[in-house]
Amino acid sequence: MKNNRAWWLSLCFGWLVCGVLLTMTANAADGFGKIIRLDDRLDEIIPPDAQAEKLASGFTWAEGPVWIADGRYLLFSDIPRNSVMKWKEGEGISVFLNPSGYTGHDYYGLEPGSNGLTLDKEGRLLSCEHGDRRVSVLTKGGGKRTLIDNYMGKRLNSPNDLVMKSNGDIYFTDPIYGLPNRADDPRRELDFCGVYRLSPDGTLTLLTDEMTRPNGLAFSPDESKLYVAQSDPDAAIWKEFPVHDDGTLGESKLFYDVTNDVGKKPGLPDGMKVDAKGNLFATGPGGVLIFSPDATLIGMIETGVPTANCGWGNDGSVLYITADSHLLRLQTSTKGAGW
């Protein structure tokens, strides 16, 4: 424990000393950010000459990009550094929040910080916090408030990603990636990885425990379907669930399977977003996979590194991508659902 704690303190000290000395870079190598076109339908949503642009590098594991319209900047998590980072055009990178997901004083594994981020209906920042094992809201006064940290009295594993329904319900996934020893961690209290719904009145509902490693999630534009990624290398898939009128989920069906790509291309199914036409931008092996609503893989944004998540920004037509240690953006011809 002493060695681990010394490592943890050293990491934190190094991060504070380094501050915002993250470098702005050009695209690193030929092919980085290249668009792979597999279907003519892709031409309607991504311009023919498009290529993802690298905005910044030097993060440990970047996740959860969310656009803040009031201020015109992007926030995203750097999970190992227990920080939320801020990127703004013309200003670059700065630290927005530290700590972001773990407020304890002892070493807590390699991924203690916040993961998925989104905004509630009031524009407040919602966070999935690994170390504190909760979903939180950052209040307008600057303080955090716990929205949920347990299911039936047992602590959550490590909330991973979340999405807000138009009625104020928060849907989130709870795998084991934030626990220091993951599935075998003695602090684990739940013997499953769930997908949950948190209602505005505070009621928490377990929607499904059928997925071994639920990760990213997104609604279809009309909120009739919920897509959930599974980052299990033995079953690297996306599932589609019908959403009932009462907010519960119906029987799932397989949306797409990339298990055969695991180990051949970097990454696993992770975060995702949907555009206004119902196309799914889903991070997975090789970069960001782009699916039509009928589950046809129509293209890919190739990154060549494990890619965690993506999010819409600016006027809704710019896609920001967190890919390993990099922050990217891509100008599209579409707009995110809800913009």
Residue frames as qw, qx, qy, qz and C-alpha x, y, z in Angstrom:
[[0.000, 0.885, 0.466, 0.000, 0.00, 0.00, 0.00],
 [0.314, -0.763, 0.089, 0.558, 2.85, 2.40, 0.81],
 [0.356, -0.134, 0.592, 0.710, 4.38, 1.92, -2.63],
 [0.161, 0.596, 0.698, 0.363, 0.99, 2.32, -4.31],
 [0.139, -0.910, -0.324, 0.220, 0.25, 5.43, -2.31],
 [0.357, -0.575, 0.286, 0.678, 3.65, 6.90, -3.13],
 [0.306, 0.183, 0.688, 0.632, 2.99, 6.21, -6.81],
 [0.032, 0.778, 0.611, 0.143, -0.40, 7.87, -6.54],
 [0.243, -0.868, -0.105, 0.420, 0.97, 10.96, -4.81],
 [0.394, -0.329, 0.474, 0.715, 3.79, 11.16, -7.33],
 [0.245, 0.438, 0.707, 0.498, 1.32, 11.00, -10.20],
 [0.069, -0.890, -0.448, 0.037, -0.86, 13.72, -8.70],
 [0.345, -0.741, 0.114, 0.565, 2.15, 15.94, -7.97],
 [0.389, -0.080, 0.597, 0.697, 3.48, 15.44, -11.48],
 [0.159, 0.649, 0.663, 0.338, 0.10, 16.32, -12.93],
 [0.169, -0.923, -0.262, 0.227, -0.12, 19.51, -10.88],
 [0.395, -0.557, 0.322, 0.656, 3.40, 20.52, -11.84],
 [0.330, 0.150, 0.682, 0.635, 2.80, 19.82, -15.49],
 [0.261, 0.487, 0.262, -0.792, -0.49, 21.69, -15.34],
 [0.666, 0.627, 0.274, -0.297, -1.70, 22.37, -18.83],
 [0.030, -0.640, 0.620, 0.453, 1.53, 21.64, -20.69],
 [0.689, 0.282, 0.666, 0.038, -0.31, 19.50, -23.20],
 [0.178, -0.317, 0.484, 0.796, 0.78, 20.04, -26.74],
 [0.629, 0.606, 0.182, -0.451, -1.35, 21.18, -29.61],
 [0.409, -0.268, 0.753, 0.441, -0.38, 19.08, -32.61],
 [0.541, 0.356, -0.410, -0.643, -1.06, 18.43, -36.23],
 [0.970, 0.034, -0.001, -0.240, -2.20, 15.02, -37.37],
 [0.559, -0.604, 0.552, 0.135, 0.54, 12.66, -36.32],
 [0.346, -0.201, 0.829, 0.390, 0.73, 10.30, -39.23],
 [0.378, 0.119, -0.548, -0.736, -0.74, 9.69, -42.64],
 [0.467, -0.233, -0.821, -0.233, -4.09, 7.99, -42.24],
 [0.150, -0.290, -0.687, 0.649, -4.82, 9.28, -38.73],
 [0.283, 0.476, 0.316, -0.770, -8.39, 10.50, -38.85],
 [0.140, 0.122, -0.714, -0.675, -8.97, 9.05, -42.31],
 [0.679, 0.170, 0.283, -0.656, -12.58, 8.37, -43.33],
 [0.139, -0.057, 0.955, 0.257, -13.25, 4.83, -44.54],
 [0.565, 0.224, -0.012, -0.794, -16.29, 4.80, -46.83],
 [0.225, -0.009, 0.974, 0.035, -18.19, 1.53, -47.09],
 [0.212, 0.617, 0.757, 0.018, -21.59, 2.75, -48.30],
 [0.191, 0.465, 0.302, 0.810, -22.77, 5.70, -50.42],
 [0.375, -0.811, -0.418, -0.166, -25.01, 6.82, -47.55],
 [0.604, -0.465, -0.156, 0.628, -21.93, 8.04, -45.71],
 [0.335, 0.240, 0.247, 0.877, -21.46, 10.80, -48.31],
 [0.226, -0.733, -0.419, -0.486, -24.68, 12.41, -47.04],
 [0.594, -0.786, -0.173, 0.005, -23.36, 12.84, -43.52],
 [0.578, -0.581, 0.251, 0.516, -19.58, 13.27, -43.89],
 [0.394, 0.836, -0.186, -0.333, -18.11, 15.50, -46.65],
 [0.923, 0.354, -0.087, 0.121, -16.00, 13.74, -49.30],
 [0.493, 0.592, -0.385, 0.508, -12.79, 15.55, -48.31],
 [0.561, -0.741, 0.132, -0.345, -13.28, 15.27, -44.54],
 [0.697, 0.136, -0.594, 0.378, -10.55, 14.10, -42.18],
 [0.596, -0.750, -0.273, 0.084, -10.51, 14.22, -38.41],
 [0.259, 0.744, -0.291, 0.544, -8.30, 16.95, -36.98],
 [0.680, -0.301, -0.504, 0.440, -6.18, 16.40, -33.88],
 [0.146, -0.903, -0.078, -0.395, -6.68, 19.28, -31.43],
 [0.275, -0.737, 0.520, -0.333, -4.55, 18.16, -28.49],
 [0.839, 0.062, -0.534, 0.080, -2.57, 15.23, -27.12],
 [0.199, 0.425, -0.634, 0.614, -0.88, 14.16, -23.91],
 [0.692, -0.357, 0.186, -0.600, -3.82, 12.80, -21.93],
 [0.254, -0.282, 0.916, -0.132, -3.68, 9.43, -20.20],
 [0.083, 0.329, 0.914, 0.220, -7.14, 8.19, -21.21],
 [0.215, 0.086, -0.005, -0.973, -9.60, 10.76, -22.54],
 [0.017, -0.395, -0.918, -0.043, -13.35, 10.13, -22.25],
 [0.045, -0.677, -0.675, 0.289, -16.84, 11.63, -22.15],
 [0.179, 0.038, 0.163, 0.970, -16.74, 14.77, -24.36],
 [0.031, 0.753, 0.650, -0.098, -19.61, 17.20, -23.79],
 [0.253, 0.421, 0.192, 0.849, -20.13, 20.63, -25.39],
 [0.165, -0.611, -0.494, 0.596, -20.95, 23.62, -23.18],
 [0.292, 0.691, 0.443, 0.492, -22.89, 26.06, -25.34],
 [0.239, -0.963, -0.073, -0.102, -22.82, 28.79, -22.70],
 [0.450, -0.737, 0.424, 0.273, -19.14, 29.59, -23.09],
 [0.761, 0.599, -0.211, -0.132, -18.54, 27.61, -26.29],
 [0.012, 0.606, -0.790, 0.096, -16.07, 25.09, -24.93],
 [0.832, 0.007, -0.527, -0.173, -15.69, 21.33, -24.62],
 [0.484, -0.561, 0.585, -0.330, -15.31, 19.34, -21.40],
 [0.868, 0.141, -0.461, -0.115, -13.99, 15.79, -21.23],
 [0.785, -0.579, 0.213, -0.050, -12.60, 13.39, -18.63],
 [0.460, 0.525, -0.698, 0.160, -9.02, 12.24, -18.21],
 [0.846, -0.413, -0.249, -0.227, -9.88, 9.26, -16.03],
 [0.807, -0.083, -0.363, 0.460, -6.44, 8.24, -14.68],
 [0.292, 0.249, -0.225, 0.896, -5.61, 11.86, -13.81],
 [0.184, -0.581, -0.696, 0.379, -8.89, 12.25, -11.91],
 [0.042, -0.401, 0.021, 0.915, -9.64, 15.40, -13.88],
 [0.467, 0.737, 0.489, 0.015, -12.16, 17.03, -16.18],
 [0.409, -0.167, 0.298, 0.846, -10.35, 18.95, -18.91],
 [0.324, 0.814, 0.293, -0.382, -11.53, 21.98, -20.84],
 [0.461, 0.044, 0.489, 0.739, -10.76, 22.80, -24.47],
 [0.247, 0.841, 0.314, -0.366, -11.69, 26.12, -26.06],
 [0.637, 0.591, 0.228, 0.439, -10.93, 27.45, -29.51],
 [0.221, 0.824, -0.122, 0.508, -8.04, 29.90, -29.35],
 [0.432, -0.731, 0.387, -0.359, -7.20, 29.03, -25.74],
 [0.478, 0.318, -0.816, 0.067, -6.42, 25.31, -25.89],
 [0.707, -0.294, -0.642, 0.029, -6.40, 23.00, -22.88],
 [0.130, -0.496, 0.488, -0.707, -6.86, 23.77, -19.19],
 [0.215, -0.178, -0.920, 0.276, -7.96, 21.87, -16.08],
 [0.396, -0.479, -0.297, -0.725, -11.66, 22.41, -15.39],
 [0.752, -0.504, 0.086, -0.416, -12.11, 20.14, -12.36],
 [0.643, 0.212, -0.684, 0.272, -9.78, 18.15, -10.11],
 [0.233, -0.044, 0.964, 0.118, -10.59, 15.82, -8.44],
 [0.466, 0.077, -0.382, -0.795, -13.33, 14.71, -10.81],
 [0.789, -0.108, -0.469, -0.383, -14.31, 11.24, -9.62],
 [0.778, -0.243, -0.503, 0.288, -12.39, 10.26, -6.50],
 [0.155, -0.825, 0.152, -0.521, -12.19, 12.35, -3.35],
 [0.885, -0.442, -0.096, 0.105, -10.55, 9.79, -1.06],
 [0.150, -0.897, 0.416, 0.026, -7.02, 10.10, 0.33],
 [0.625, -0.316, 0.691, 0.180, -5.59, 6.64, -0.50],
 [0.072, 0.282, -0.755, -0.587, -4.54, 5.13, -3.79],
 [0.657, 0.311, 0.515, -0.454, -7.62, 3.92, -5.72],
 [0.739, 0.314, 0.564, 0.193, -6.43, 2.11, -8.83],
 [0.384, -0.066, 0.437, 0.810, -5.51, 3.34, -12.27],
 [0.054, -0.430, -0.544, -0.718, -8.92, 4.77, -13.25],
 [0.166, -0.396, -0.677, 0.598, -10.24, 6.79, -10.29],
 [0.057, 0.198, -0.007, -0.978, -11.70, 9.80, -12.10],
 [0.587, 0.454, 0.294, -0.602, -14.93, 10.71, -13.84],
 [0.404, 0.096, 0.801, 0.431, -15.88, 8.87, -17.02],
 [0.126, 0.556, 0.644, 0.511, -19.03, 9.75, -18.98],
 [0.029, -0.333, -0.264, 0.905, -20.31, 13.32, -18.82],
 [0.057, 0.551, 0.646, 0.524, -23.54, 14.93, -19.98],
 [0.095, -0.131, 0.187, -0.969, -25.78, 17.89, -19.14],
 [0.101, 0.468, 0.831, -0.283, -29.12, 17.85, -17.37],
 [0.173, 0.744, 0.563, 0.315, -32.13, 19.90, -18.43],
 [0.222, -0.952, -0.097, 0.188, -30.80, 22.88, -16.45],
 [0.511, 0.778, -0.280, 0.236, -27.43, 22.73, -18.20],
 [0.485, -0.711, 0.490, -0.141, -25.61, 21.35, -15.15],
 [0.400, 0.484, -0.775, -0.068, -22.78, 18.85, -15.54],
 [0.920, -0.237, 0.165, -0.264, -23.64, 15.24, -14.73],
 [0.205, 0.620, -0.757, 0.019, -20.74, 12.84, -14.12],
 [0.965, -0.132, -0.221, -0.052, -20.24, 9.11, -13.82],
 [0.126, -0.795, 0.539, -0.247, -17.61, 8.85, -11.09],
 [0.758, 0.167, -0.627, 0.072, -15.41, 5.78, -10.80],
 [0.331, 0.205, -0.698, 0.601, -13.72, 6.28, -7.45],
 [0.297, -0.046, 0.469, -0.831, -16.68, 7.69, -5.54],
 [0.018, 0.195, 0.972, 0.127, -18.92, 5.14, -7.30],
 [0.186, 0.617, 0.548, -0.533, -21.75, 7.52, -7.98],
 [0.261, 0.597, 0.452, 0.610, -23.62, 9.68, -10.47],
 [0.271, -0.534, -0.318, 0.735, -23.25, 13.32, -9.46],
 [0.254, 0.844, 0.338, 0.330, -24.36, 16.78, -10.51],
 [0.422, -0.044, -0.138, 0.895, -22.19, 19.90, -10.40],
 [0.012, -0.817, -0.537, 0.209, -24.43, 22.61, -9.00],
 [0.299, 0.845, 0.136, 0.421, -24.47, 26.19, -10.19],
 [0.378, -0.904, 0.176, -0.093, -22.75, 27.23, -6.97],
 [0.314, 0.675, -0.662, 0.093, -19.81, 24.96, -7.75],
 [0.433, -0.324, 0.778, -0.319, -20.50, 22.18, -5.26],
 [0.381, 0.068, -0.854, -0.349, -21.26, 18.59, -6.16],
 [0.665, -0.127, 0.387, -0.626, -24.34, 16.66, -5.14],
 [0.134, -0.090, 0.980, 0.116, -24.72, 12.88, -5.22],
 [0.622, 0.050, -0.245, -0.741, -27.68, 11.78, -7.32],
 [0.964, -0.131, -0.028, -0.228, -27.24, 8.03, -6.74],
 [0.098, 0.644, -0.751, 0.108, -24.51, 5.79, -5.34],
 [0.266, -0.127, 0.929, -0.223, -26.28, 2.53, -4.48],
 [0.585, -0.071, -0.551, -0.591, -28.83, 0.01, -5.65],
 [0.806, -0.417, -0.348, -0.237, -31.03, -1.42, -2.88],
 [0.616, -0.765, 0.187, -0.031, -28.44, -0.44, -0.30],
 [0.835, -0.130, 0.298, 0.444, -25.45, -1.93, -2.12],
 [0.083, -0.727, 0.261, 0.630, -22.84, 0.40, -3.58],
 [0.733, 0.659, -0.033, -0.163, -22.69, 0.71, -7.34],
 [0.885, 0.034, 0.140, 0.443, -19.67, -0.79, -9.11],
 [0.297, -0.409, 0.180, 0.844, -18.35, 2.24, -11.03],
 [0.478, 0.754, 0.370, -0.256, -20.84, 4.20, -13.15],
 [0.588, -0.052, 0.500, 0.634, -19.45, 4.47, -16.66],
 [0.035, 0.119, 0.431, 0.894, -21.64, 6.38, -19.12],
 [0.154, 0.536, 0.663, -0.500, -24.97, 8.15, -19.03],
 [0.012, 0.262, 0.508, 0.820, -27.58, 9.78, -21.22],
 [0.206, 0.287, 0.509, -0.785, -30.57, 11.94, -20.33],
 [0.142, 0.504, 0.801, 0.290, -34.04, 11.30, -21.71],
 [0.008, -0.455, -0.218, -0.863, -36.18, 14.30, -22.63],
 [0.562, -0.666, -0.364, -0.330, -38.42, 13.74, -19.59],
 [0.250, -0.786, 0.415, -0.384, -35.46, 14.07, -17.19],
 [0.964, -0.225, 0.144, 0.000, -34.76, 10.37, -16.65],
 [0.045, 0.754, -0.649, -0.095, -31.05, 9.51, -16.48],
 [0.995, 0.089, -0.032, -0.035, -30.00, 6.18, -17.99],
 [0.003, -0.794, 0.606, -0.052, -26.55, 4.90, -17.03],
 [0.891, 0.136, -0.432, 0.036, -24.34, 1.82, -17.14],
 [0.491, -0.734, 0.404, -0.238, -22.43, 0.34, -14.22],
 [0.879, 0.235, -0.390, 0.140, -19.60, -2.06, -15.17],
 [0.792, -0.560, -0.051, 0.237, -16.54, -2.77, -12.99],
 [0.670, 0.513, -0.073, 0.531, -13.79, -0.83, -14.78],
 [0.040, -0.801, 0.217, -0.557, -13.35, 1.79, -12.06],
 [0.827, -0.546, 0.114, -0.071, -12.81, -0.71, -9.24],
 [0.107, -0.774, 0.613, 0.117, -9.06, -1.08, -8.57],
 [0.271, -0.222, 0.930, 0.114, -9.22, -4.87, -8.99],
 [0.437, 0.074, -0.533, -0.721, -12.24, -4.80, -11.30],
 [0.754, -0.214, -0.451, -0.428, -14.40, -7.93, -11.09],
 [0.748, -0.154, -0.576, 0.289, -12.34, -9.40, -8.25],
 [0.060, 0.479, -0.329, 0.812, -12.23, -6.29, -6.11],
 [0.290, -0.290, -0.829, 0.379, -13.15, -7.01, -2.48],
 [0.121, 0.256, 0.275, -0.919, -15.01, -3.67, -2.35],
 [0.336, -0.088, -0.622, -0.702, -17.48, -4.88, -4.95],
 [0.365, 0.067, 0.661, -0.652, -21.00, -5.26, -3.55],
 [0.751, 0.391, 0.099, -0.523, -23.08, -6.11, -6.64],
 [0.577, -0.174, 0.760, 0.242, -22.54, -9.40, -8.49],
 [0.535, 0.579, 0.556, 0.263, -23.75, -8.05, -11.84],
 [0.193, -0.180, 0.191, 0.945, -23.19, -5.11, -14.18],
 [0.241, 0.639, 0.701, -0.204, -26.41, -3.23, -14.71],
 [0.067, 0.325, 0.333, 0.883, -28.12, -0.69, -16.93],
 [0.127, -0.508, -0.664, 0.534, -30.23, 1.65, -14.77],
 [0.003, 0.657, 0.344, 0.671, -32.75, 4.45, -14.96],
 [0.245, -0.308, -0.505, 0.768, -32.74, 7.23, -12.37],
 [0.006, 0.754, 0.568, 0.329, -36.02, 9.13, -12.33],
 [0.065, 0.609, -0.104, 0.784, -36.29, 12.81, -11.35],
 [0.645, -0.636, -0.008, -0.424, -37.94, 11.78, -8.07],
 [0.205, -0.637, 0.713, -0.211, -34.84, 9.75, -7.14],
 [0.911, -0.006, 0.351, -0.218, -36.24, 6.29, -7.91],
 [0.045, 0.549, -0.776, -0.308, -33.58, 3.94, -9.29],
 [0.905, 0.193, 0.207, -0.318, -34.73, 1.10, -11.55],
 [0.369, -0.339, 0.792, 0.349, -32.54, -1.77, -12.73],
 [0.641, 0.475, -0.137, -0.587, -33.49, -2.08, -16.40],
 [0.939, 0.248, -0.236, -0.042, -31.31, -5.07, -17.34],
 [0.464, -0.676, 0.569, 0.064, -28.42, -7.10, -15.98],
 [0.931, 0.271, 0.244, 0.007, -28.06, -9.27, -19.08],
 [0.562, 0.759, -0.237, 0.230, -24.94, -7.54, -20.41],
 [0.852, -0.207, -0.225, 0.425, -21.57, -8.66, -19.09],
 [0.433, -0.294, -0.033, 0.851, -19.83, -5.29, -19.54],
 [0.213, 0.860, 0.441, 0.144, -22.36, -2.55, -20.43],
 [0.474, -0.175, 0.048, 0.862, -20.58, 0.60, -21.46],
 [0.071, 0.120, -0.153, -0.978, -21.70, 3.45, -23.76],
 [0.208, 0.539, 0.812, -0.082, -25.36, 4.12, -24.47],
 [0.081, 0.158, -0.211, -0.961, -27.48, 6.38, -26.65],
 [0.486, 0.487, 0.595, -0.414, -31.13, 6.90, -27.57],
 [0.339, 0.416, 0.623, 0.569, -32.52, 6.91, -31.09],
 [0.022, 0.212, 0.068, 0.975, -33.78, 10.41, -32.06],
 [0.540, -0.424, -0.309, -0.658, -37.38, 9.58, -31.08],
 [0.263, -0.417, 0.695, -0.523, -36.22, 7.80, -27.88],
 [0.901, -0.009, -0.048, -0.430, -38.01, 4.62, -28.89],
 [0.930, 0.124, -0.273, 0.213, -34.75, 2.63, -28.83],
 [0.389, -0.839, 0.381, 0.019, -31.78, 2.49, -26.47],
 [0.795, 0.438, -0.381, 0.175, -28.45, 1.32, -27.86],
 [0.610, -0.720, 0.330, -0.035, -25.97, -0.16, -25.37],
 [0.529, 0.603, -0.593, 0.071, -22.36, -1.09, -26.09],
 [0.907, -0.407, 0.109, -0.006, -20.76, -4.13, -24.49],
 [0.232, 0.809, -0.535, 0.071, -16.98, -3.87, -24.04],
 [0.814, -0.294, 0.499, -0.051, -16.43, -7.57, -23.39],
 [0.110, 0.567, -0.695, -0.429, -13.62, -8.89, -25.64],
 [0.222, 0.036, 0.972, 0.066, -15.38, -12.28, -25.75],
 [0.189, 0.659, 0.719, 0.109, -18.64, -10.69, -26.89],
 [0.154, -0.317, 0.047, 0.935, -17.86, -7.25, -28.31],
 [0.079, 0.521, 0.764, 0.372, -21.32, -6.16, -29.40],
 [0.222, -0.029, 0.132, -0.966, -23.97, -3.47, -29.43],
 [0.031, 0.425, 0.903, -0.057, -27.52, -4.28, -28.39],
 [0.221, -0.250, -0.226, -0.915, -30.74, -2.46, -29.22],
 [0.026, -0.344, -0.843, 0.413, -33.56, -2.28, -26.65],
 [0.143, -0.624, -0.485, -0.596, -37.09, -1.01, -27.30],
 [0.049, 0.015, -0.494, 0.868, -38.04, 1.67, -24.77],
 [0.134, -0.581, -0.800, -0.071, -41.54, 1.27, -23.37],
 [0.108, -0.772, -0.234, -0.581, -43.83, 4.20, -22.56],
 [0.639, -0.763, -0.085, -0.040, -43.04, 3.82, -18.86],
 [0.019, 0.870, -0.488, 0.067, -39.28, 4.05, -19.55],
 [0.731, -0.307, 0.609, 0.024, -38.50, 0.38, -19.01],
 [0.173, 0.500, -0.707, -0.469, -36.79, -1.73, -21.66],
 [0.919, 0.167, 0.043, -0.356, -38.18, -4.53, -23.78],
 [0.912, -0.086, 0.333, 0.224, -36.41, -7.60, -25.08],
 [0.100, -0.741, 0.438, 0.499, -33.04, -6.78, -26.61],
 [0.890, 0.411, 0.175, 0.095, -31.74, -7.77, -30.01],
 [0.643, -0.260, 0.287, 0.660, -28.24, -7.80, -31.41],
 [0.295, 0.897, 0.010, -0.329, -27.45, -4.60, -33.30],
 [0.606, 0.688, -0.392, 0.070, -23.89, -5.40, -34.42],
 [0.890, -0.394, 0.165, 0.157, -21.05, -7.78, -33.49],
 [0.390, 0.822, -0.401, 0.107, -17.33, -6.92, -33.82],
 [0.800, -0.494, 0.339, 0.005, -15.93, -9.75, -31.71],
 [0.892, 0.251, 0.182, 0.329, -13.91, -11.02, -34.67],
 [0.362, 0.807, -0.109, 0.455, -12.10, -7.66, -34.84],
 [0.563, -0.800, 0.190, -0.082, -10.92, -7.78, -31.23],
 [0.732, -0.407, 0.412, 0.360, -7.13, -8.03, -31.16],
 [0.608, 0.371, 0.435, 0.550, -6.89, -7.21, -34.87],
 [0.098, 0.681, 0.123, 0.715, -7.86, -3.56, -34.42],
 [0.226, 0.023, -0.590, 0.775, -7.35, -1.48, -31.27],
 [0.343, -0.104, 0.188, -0.914, -10.29, -0.85, -29.00],
 [0.001, 0.323, 0.942, -0.096, -13.66, -2.26, -27.93],
 [0.154, -0.681, -0.517, -0.494, -17.26, -1.02, -28.15],
 [0.306, -0.229, -0.438, 0.814, -17.43, 2.03, -25.91],
 [0.145, 0.544, 0.339, -0.754, -19.13, 5.44, -26.07],
 [0.245, 0.342, 0.709, 0.567, -21.46, 6.56, -28.86],
 [0.215, 0.433, 0.207, -0.851, -23.76, 9.26, -30.16],
 [0.407, 0.503, 0.742, 0.173, -26.67, 9.41, -32.62],
 [0.051, -0.054, 0.230, 0.970, -27.35, 12.03, -35.28],
 [0.454, 0.248, 0.237, -0.822, -30.70, 13.56, -36.15],
 [0.660, 0.264, -0.476, -0.519, -31.23, 10.99, -38.91],
 [0.924, -0.248, 0.161, -0.241, -30.68, 8.05, -36.56],
 [0.745, 0.445, -0.436, 0.240, -27.16, 7.18, -37.69],
 [0.774, -0.628, 0.026, 0.077, -25.05, 5.77, -34.86],
 [0.378, 0.727, -0.476, 0.320, -21.47, 6.98, -34.31],
 [0.878, -0.467, 0.044, -0.098, -20.04, 4.25, -32.08],
 [0.024, 0.740, -0.670, 0.054, -16.46, 3.93, -30.87],
 [0.967, -0.066, 0.223, -0.098, -15.06, 0.44, -31.31],
 [0.763, -0.186, 0.415, 0.459, -12.20, -1.53, -32.85],
 [0.539, 0.327, 0.389, 0.671, -10.25, 0.81, -35.14],
 [0.065, 0.100, 0.025, 0.993, -11.92, 4.11, -34.30],
 [0.433, 0.280, 0.384, -0.766, -15.49, 5.41, -34.68],
 [0.157, 0.215, 0.901, 0.343, -17.80, 3.03, -36.54],
 [0.351, 0.206, 0.026, -0.913, -20.74, 4.65, -38.30],
 [0.166, 0.257, 0.950, 0.057, -23.96, 2.67, -38.64],
 [0.331, -0.245, -0.377, -0.829, -27.18, 3.47, -40.45],
 [0.580, -0.219, 0.373, -0.690, -30.39, 2.96, -38.43],
 [0.937, 0.095, -0.144, -0.305, -30.82, -0.45, -40.09],
 [0.757, -0.507, 0.398, 0.108, -27.50, -1.61, -38.54],
 [0.811, 0.489, 0.046, 0.317, -25.46, -1.40, -41.75],
 [0.533, -0.563, 0.146, 0.615, -21.83, -0.40, -41.18],
 [0.511, 0.825, 0.219, 0.102, -21.51, 2.46, -43.67],
 [0.438, 0.728, -0.271, 0.452, -18.10, 3.81, -42.71],
 [0.753, -0.476, -0.239, 0.386, -15.46, 4.49, -40.10],
 [0.036, 0.941, -0.268, 0.205, -13.37, 7.32, -38.74],
 [0.903, 0.044, -0.300, 0.303, -10.04, 5.53, -38.46],
 [0.289, -0.912, 0.245, -0.155, -7.87, 6.51, -35.50],
 [0.685, 0.390, -0.571, 0.232, -5.56, 3.53, -35.16],
 [0.086, 0.241, -0.712, 0.654, -5.76, 3.75, -31.35],
 [0.171, -0.474, -0.842, 0.191, -8.30, 2.60, -28.76],
 [0.100, -0.325, -0.177, -0.924, -11.10, 5.15, -29.00],
 [0.040, -0.193, -0.792, 0.577, -13.30, 5.91, -26.01],
 [0.159, 0.683, 0.622, -0.349, -16.12, 8.25, -26.92],
 [0.199, 0.265, 0.384, 0.862, -17.50, 11.06, -29.06],
 [0.005, 0.672, 0.569, -0.474, -19.87, 13.99, -28.72],
 [0.312, 0.710, 0.412, 0.479, -21.53, 16.73, -30.76],
 [0.345, -0.562, -0.204, 0.724, -20.53, 20.37, -30.40],
 [0.085, -0.100, 0.279, 0.951, -20.56, 23.90, -31.84],
 [0.520, 0.097, -0.090, -0.844, -23.80, 24.09, -33.86],
 [0.822, 0.010, 0.464, -0.330, -24.34, 20.33, -33.53],
 [0.828, 0.538, -0.126, -0.097, -22.51, 19.45, -36.74],
 [0.263, 0.669, -0.658, 0.225, -19.02, 19.04, -35.26],
 [0.938, -0.265, -0.218, -0.045, -18.11, 15.65, -33.80],
 [0.098, -0.750, 0.598, -0.265, -15.49, 15.66, -31.04],
 [0.934, 0.020, -0.356, -0.017, -13.68, 12.36, -30.43],
 [0.411, -0.721, 0.539, -0.145, -11.65, 11.21, -27.44],
 [0.920, 0.294, -0.259, 0.011, -9.16, 8.65, -28.76],
 [0.816, -0.086, -0.302, 0.485, -6.69, 7.30, -26.21],
 [0.444, -0.448, -0.166, 0.758, -4.39, 10.27, -25.43],
 [0.153, 0.094, 0.381, 0.907, -5.85, 12.52, -28.15],
 [0.304, 0.620, 0.474, -0.547, -8.72, 14.93, -28.67],
 [0.230, 0.105, 0.666, 0.702, -10.02, 15.09, -32.26],
 [0.409, 0.526, 0.361, -0.653, -12.79, 16.86, -34.12],
 [0.265, 0.165, 0.781, 0.542, -14.56, 16.27, -37.41],
 [0.360, 0.306, 0.021, -0.881, -16.82, 18.59, -39.37],
 [0.309, 0.259, 0.910, 0.101, -19.83, 16.63, -40.59],
 [0.193, -0.155, -0.444, -0.861, -22.80, 17.37, -42.87],
 [0.493, -0.511, -0.677, -0.194, -25.29, 16.20, -40.28],
 [0.222, -0.564, 0.339, -0.720, -26.29, 17.29, -36.77],
 [0.099, 0.034, -0.919, 0.380, -26.59, 15.46, -33.50],
 [0.333, -0.555, -0.729, -0.222, -29.98, 14.26, -32.33],
 [0.364, -0.737, -0.456, 0.340, -31.66, 17.01, -30.33],
 [0.312, -0.316, 0.104, 0.890, -29.73, 19.90, -31.91]]
